[in-house]
Amino acid sequence: MKKIILKLSAPLLAAAVLVSCGRADIDLNNYLRLSFSGLDTAASADIDMDYEKIVTDNLRAFGIKDPDDRESIQRAAEKLAECISGSPDKDSMLSNGDVITFRWDRSGVEELENTYKIRLALSDKEITVCDLREAERFDPFDFLNLEYSGVEPNGELILNADGLPVKNVSFTARHTSGLSNGDRIKVRFGGASEKETTEKCFGQGFVPECFEKAYTVSGVPVYVKKLGDISKASYERMDGYAQEELRKLGASWADKKLCDVELLGAELYTPAENTAKWGRNALCYVYRVTSDIKSGSDAKKHGENLDYYYFTYFLNVFTPDNSKNGEFPAEKAVFPSYSQFYDSFYGDAFKVGDVICEGCKSLDELRQTMADCFEGSICETNIEEE
């Protein structure tokens, strides 16, 4: 234990002073103050000595006549600080109930007693440590929320810690991607060293009860394999999006008018094998569209009202639906498209005279278009045959 040079501090309670043989008897323990800082089991002792109080309580013994003579008082206090020292037998890693002993160094006592009319009493002083605050134990995993993004087998883990009572300590997991439902993952609180993690938490008044916990992955969206996997809300959300886009398209037509849109149903295409280049699945919504071909066009001879079939398919539809803000539970939506180069005409559309209609003339033609897109697929439909 190193020797502690005692510091000047604020006044304490007045010490009893006995005067004999013209000298002032001073018990230094009356001017010694020990305080404790930190938490139970790791507190430290702070030691102060009120040198000025020793002088002001014994002005005559120090040869000072005027109690307002601050310069002389300060000079005498500094002399005491130079000659009086001591140390406790333990000043760190303290716990409630510990008894520490402060031992004085007597090497400077003779010089002081020869300089001033004082006689110093220096006896070991025992002090019991008490009133230290205990660190609060907590389970860090009570504040952890596991979320998943992506679709299995490529789910991704997101670790969210809300309200964690300590700072600069986080959660980590070795496997955070490529996840499927049923996988087991381990999440760790803090780094590899539990001792370092404990010290970081302890310094903030807390002690973690555990450092690692295993979880079973659940709730990762999966690609639908049958129409029954799709919730009613998701089914209606995708239908609503498709019809809204169709009506936007209809508003841009100059040579025909969109009169009516009827949902006939949907067809789900899934690969006959586990994987396919085109994707995991495709959900195709089929609509009967009624258009009014405007008079004056080359199509007038075919009649002003025309019924045909329009589609929107959603690629890689998943469940449960974790989409937000009006999005749909699929990777993308695809609409009929076509291209025209001079007299050549390609794509998901047909002509009635000089009017182009996006979609297909018949339901069979639409199904053949889908079969070509999703080669090697199995089709499940809820469309009633007309």
N, C-alpha and C positions, 0 to 999 in steps of 0.2 A: 504494500500500500504506500503510495507516494505521499510525501508531506504536503499538507495544504497550508498555503499562506493565507491567513484569514483577511477578509475584506472589510472595509468600512461599510456600515449599513444604517438603516433608519433606526430611530430610538426605540428601546424596549422599556419594559417596566423598570422602575428605579431599583437599583441594587442596595442591599443593606451594607452600610459602611461602618466599620469599627475603627476607632482611632486609639492606638496604644503606643506609649513611648514616643509620642510625637509623629508616628507614622500611621498612614491610612491602610487598614487591612482590606484588601480587595479580592473577592472570590470571583475569578474569571468565568466560572460556570454560569454566574448570574447574567453575564453579558453574551453568552454563547447562544446562538440560534441555529437549530437544524430544521430544515423543511424538506419535503419529499415531492418529487415530480415523476410522472409516468404512471404506468399501470402496475397492478399487483403482479408480482413475480419478475418485473423488469424495471422497477422504479430506481431512481438515483437520489442520492442525498445532496442537498445544497446547504453549505455551511457558511454562516456569516458571523462576524464579531463586531459589536458596536463599540468601537474604540472611542469615539467622541463622547459617548455616554459615560464611559469610564472616567474621562477627563472632567466633564462637566459635573459629575457627581463628587469629584474630589479636587476641586479647583486649588485649594490651599496646598494640598499635597504635591501638586504639580507646579507650585509657585506662581499661580495666576490669581491676581486680585480682582480683575474686572470680568464679570461673566459675559460681557459683550466683546471681549477681546478675541475675536474670531481667529485672528492670525496665530496667536499663541496656542489657542485650543487646537487648531488644525496641526500645528507643528508638533505638539505633544502626542496627538492621536497618530500621526505618521510615525513617530518614534516607537510607539507601542506596536504598530503594525509591522515594523522592521524586526522587532525582537520577540514577538509572541507568535507562535505557530503551533500547529498540531494536526492530527489526522485521525479519521475514524478507521476502525479495523475493517469496515466494509462500506462502500459508498455506491455500489451499483448492483443490479439484479436483485433488488430488494423486494420482499413480500410482506404482506400484513403479518404482524406478530414477530418479525425478526427483531432481535435486540442487537443494536450496534453500540460500540464503546468508543468514545472520543478520548484520545490520549494526547496530553500536552507535551510539547517540546520545551524542556527547562533551560536550554542552552543560553537563552537571552535574558533570563530572569535576573541574574546578578547584576548585569549592566543597568537594567531598569531601576532596580532597588538602590543602586549606587547613585543614580542620576536624580531620582525623585524620592520624596518622603513617602514611599509606599512599601507595603509588604504584600506580595502576590500569593494567593492560594490557588494551586493547580492540582486538581484531583480528577481522575478519570470519571467521565460522565456517561452513564448508560441511558440510551433512549430507545423506546419501543416504537417500531414502525406501525402506523395505523392509518385508517381512513383512505387507503389507496383504492382507486376505482378498478374493478375487475373488467377484463375484456369481455365483450358480449359475444357469445357463441352464435353462429348462424350457419344455415345450410345454403350455400351459394346457388344450388340447383333449384331452390324455391323461386329464384328470380329469373330462371332461364326458360325461354319459350322457343321451341323448335318449329321452324316453318320450312316448307319445301316449295321449290319452284321446278319448272321443267316437267317432263313426262317420263315415266319409267320406260326403259331401263336407264334413263339419263336424268333422273331426279337430282336436284342439288339442295344441299342442306344450308339453311340460313339460321345462325344462332343470334337470337335477340335477348339481351339482358336488360330488363327494365327495373329500375329501383335498386340496383345492386348497391349496398351500403359502403363499399370501398372503391377507391379509384385506382387506375393504372394496373388493374388485374382483370384479365379477360378469359373467356372460354375458347378452347380450341378443340378440333376434332381431326383425326387423321384422315378419315374418308368423308368428304363433303360433296362428291359428285359421282356420277355413274350409279345412282341409288335406285333400288326397287323396293316396293313394299315387302316387309318381312326381313330385310337386311338388318343386321345388328351393328351398331356403331357405338364407340366409346367417346364420351365428351369429357374433357379435362378442364379443371379450373386452375388457372395459373400455369406456370412453366413446369419443366421436368422436376425441379427441386421443390419438394413440399416445404422444406425449411425456409427457403427464400420467400415462397408464397405466404407462409405463416407470418414471417417477419414483416412483410409489406402490409398485411392485414392488421397485425398486432399494433403496428405503429399508428394505425387509424382507429384503434380501440375495438377491434374485432378479431375473432379466431374462427377460421372455417372448420366445420365439423367433418367435411369430406372433400376429396379432391377429384374424384372420378366417378362417372356414372354411365351405365350402359342403357341404351335405348333401342327399341325396335322401330324401324322405319314404318310409318303408316301415313295414309292420307296423300301419298304422291299420286297425282292424276295418272290414269292409264288410258291408252287408246281404246275406243269402243270397238267391240267385236260383233255386237248385234244392236238392232234398233232399240231393244228394251233397256240397253245400258244408258240411253240418253234420257235425262230428266225432262219432264214436261216444260219446265221453265227454259232449259237450254234449247229444246226443240223450237219453242216459240220465239226465242230470242234470235236464232239464226233465220227463221222464216221472216221475222219482222225486218231484219237487216236486208235480206234478199229482196223483199217487196219494196222497201224504201229505195233501194238502188235502182230497181226496175222502173219505179215511178219517176225518179230523177231522169232516167234515160228517156222515158216517154215524153217528158216535158221538153226534151231537146229535138223531138222529131218535127220535121217541117212538112213531110209528105204523107203523114198518117197520124191518127190520134189514138191514144191508149184509152180504150173504153172500159175494159174490165180485166181483172186478174183473179184467177181462181187457183188455189193450191189443191192439186190433185193428191199429193202425198210426197213421200221421200223414198229413196232407194239407197241402201248402204252397200258399198262395194268394199270387200276385204280380200287381201291376197289369199290365194289357194294355199300357198305355203306361208311360212312365218314372216318372210320379208319380200318386198318388191321394190323395184327401183322408183316407182311412182309414189310410194308412201306406205303408210300403215293402214289407212282406210280413206274412203271418200264418201261423204254424205251428200247425195244429189237431191235437191228440191225441184219438183216438176210442177210447172204452172201452165194452165190453159189461158192464153192471152187472146183477147178480142180487140182488134184494131179496126178503125174506120179509115179506109183508104180514101183519101180526098179526091173529089171529082176533078177532072182535068188532067189526071195522070194517065199514063198508058195502062194502068192497072184497072181502070174503071170497068172495063168489059168483064172483069172477073167478079164484079159485085163489090159494093162499098164496105161490107163487113167481112172480116177475115179472122178465123180462129186458127191458132197454131200453138206450138209448145215451146216454152221458154224454160231454161234451167239455170240454177246456181248451185255449184257444188263446193262443199267445204272440205278441205284436205286435212287429214290427220286430226280428226275430232277426238277430244279427250273428255274424261269424266273423273272426278267431280268437276263441276264448272267453277274454276277459280278466276275467271276473267272478270274484269272490272271496267267501269266507265263506258258501258255500252258496247264493249268488245264482245266477241263470240268465242266459244270454247273450241277453237280450231286454229291451225297455223296460218291458214289464209283462205280466202273465198275467191272462186274463179267464176267469171261470167262468160257468156257466149262472145266470141270474138271472130272477126273475119278480116280479110284483106282483099283488095281489088287492084289489079294492075292492067290497065287498059281493058280488054275484053275478058281477061282471066279473073275468076272469082273463087276465093278459097275461104274455108272456115265454117264457123257455126252460124250460118245464115242462109237465106234463100231469097230469090227475087220473085216478085209478082209484078210483071211488067217492068217498069223502071224503079219500082219501090223495093228497097231492101228490108227484110224482116229478120231480126236477130232471133235465132232459135232453130226449131225443126218443124217440118210440115206435119209430122205424125209422131205418135208416142214410140212406135217401133223404130223410127229413124233416130229419135233421141236416145233410145236405149242402145242402138248400135254405135252411136257416137261415144257413149260412155264405155261400152265394151272395148272400143278401140283405144280409149284413153287408159283404161285400167285392165290391160291385158292380163289374163291368168287370174281373174278375180271371181269371187263368189258374190252374187247379188241377192240381197234380201229387200223386199219391197212391202210397203203398206198401201200401195196404189191399187184400187179396185179396177178390174178390167172393165173397159167401156163396152 
